[in-house]
């Protein structure tokens, strides 16, 4: 029997949420903090392990995490997403076949989306969810690419340019959810998460 490739979910949850008014990892939707919602999505979608990268309000967010979820502190998280992603990739176990990168402020991403993208896992894969043809998250990165990608990450310089220069398979996921981010409280009203800004 062939062993299923191990996909590690890497959740970036370090931001201060300045446009929102506070860290989005702690924002509640239906009584559930976004960080727990995202962890549940990754686990229900088949990720063998979930790593959460922390920065702003790290102790508060860490206190919410289930015991089986490992947290990684990004010491330079304030410089941007590239720093958070670099810290997260450094913590990925060697046995991982691929890493599924997800962002904490994407409440419309579903477990089915994670399953669809994660099903393509190989050590050489580069794939990501698409929504009506538009590239989005999560992003699946095979283990063979991690060292090269990590070397390009610094501060606010994330993986966008690196991915754009490579052949990345787009997995259409609009039928399972949406990839719109939650930047402001007003976005939550537009997305139907609450009737008025919290």
Helices and strands as residue ranges (DSSP letters): E 7-12, G 24-26, E 28-29, E 32-33, H 34-44, E 49-54, H 58-64, E 70-73, G 77-79, H 81-90, E 98-103, H 111-118, E 126-131, E 134-142, G 143-145, H 146-150, H 160-164, E 169-172, H 185-190
